[in-house]
Amino acid sequence: MRLKKKYKFILLGLLIIIMVATTVCYMQNKNKNDNQKLESINHDETESTNIEGLIIYQDENTTYLCDKGQIIYEFSNQEINSNINDYVKISYEGQLDKNKSKQNIAIKNVEKLDKEFTLESLNNNNTKKAKEIVNKMSLEEIVGELYMVHHTSKSLKDVEKYHLGGLVLFGEAFKNKTKDEVINMINNLQQKASIPLLLGVDEEGGTVVRISNNKNLRSSAFLSPRTLYKEGGFALIKEDNIEKNNLLKSLGININLAPVLDISNDKNDYIYNRSIGLSPKLTGNFAITIIESSKESGIVNVLKHYPGYSKNKDTHKSSSIDTRTISEVEEDLIPFKMAIDNGAEAIMISHNTVTALDDKNPASISINNHNYLRSTLNFKGMIITDALNMGATADIESMGIKSILAGNNILVTKNYARDIKEILDNVSNGNLSNKYLECLAIKIIEWKIEMGLIS
């Protein structure tokens, strides 16, 4: 009797062992099959992967293509046998890196598509209306719309002559003027424009104040964000920004080229006095405070200076090489990413040559820098250049063309007359796409509608 019980336990143990072994074998085979399926899916995706975009520029060697997210790719003319203004679908094998312009992929096929190319924007709510406006514009008007130029004594004439899209006003424009005189100046400029102008100032607070330096417009200059935060945290930052927006709006200004999101805690840094002096995450909270307190104000903020100024020297005077590692760059980009995720509409790009992203070109004319902003940070808004006539870029030829090919939306410069002519010449000789210029203008007009400048 005891022996029978012993055999029963042995048989039960063997049965359990067999069941466990069977389960293990089943799971191993299942995982193997799942891995094979995954490899097959990945392989199929690689085989059928494609890029769709517009051929925006061609020279004797290179074809530039822009997709709807405004990510720009460079191919040799042998790889892409297509023409300017063609909307194409490129099938390829290999791994695409959207952060870079040049790709290590094998082109399988290039197919011309019969459909309309449109750039993405933050919401695309007013694309149809913007297209209707742009369709009635001449090429000269379209190109002029891309420029937000330095205000000078010639601006009244040049707004009309070059069909300018906007102006940046510096301290001289407000010097000793009364509020009524400033309003009159702004109104006269807007009356000269066939399409309402973007009118911007650098009213950061602290060392950079264009309007509040004039005691006729404010009893004292706005304090720097660094000082405000020390005195009252984000609550005081918000209060200050609301007052600032109200002042700008009352004068007819619609853009503040601020806040500065650069990270700096070293008094020797050029950007130190203009930065808020906080950690990347807290600087991101600063950006969100500005964005949220500007909603419904009639003022749009332009965040600067992507991809972070860091310890670089003043690019107003000379070129500056930024040797931060990619991890250091990414750390400094946290405020920009937080701002983008909370509705940032516009970002200014600097002239620093950031070697981790592009060791050959200043960020303002670097496709890689722009692609990183569009792809990795998922920014769909307006990229605005720092002044293209600054020391870091003053000696670079064809800045207008290079700025457009890099992926900018709005170009800031004193040299607009020269650059506009070169752009028009490049369209005329078949190098530059007029359709792409139209798409850029549509995105700007759409933005102006969203801002309430165009009803």
ABEGO torsion letter per residue (X at the ends): XAAAAAAAAAAAAAAAAAAAAAAAAAAAAAAAAAAAAAAAAAAAAAAABBBBBBBABBBAABBBBBBAAGBBBBBBAAABBBBBGBBBBBBBBEBBBAABABBBBBBABBBBBBBBBBBBBAAGAAAAAAAAAAAABBAAAAAAAABBBBBBAAAAAAAAAAGBABBBBBAAAABGBBAAAAAAAAAAAAAABABBBBBBBBBAEEABBAAAABAAABABBBBBAAAAAAAAEAAAAAAAAAAAAAAAAAAGBABBBOBBABBBABAABAAAAABAGBBAAAAAAAAAAAAAAABGAGBBBBBOBOAEAEABBBAAABBBBBABBAAAAAAAAAAAAAAAAAGBABBBBBABBBAAABAABBAAABAAAAAAAAAAAGBABBBBBBBAABAAAAABBGAAAAAAAAGBABBBBAAAAAAAAAAAAAAAAGABBAAAAAAAAAAAAAAAAAAGABX
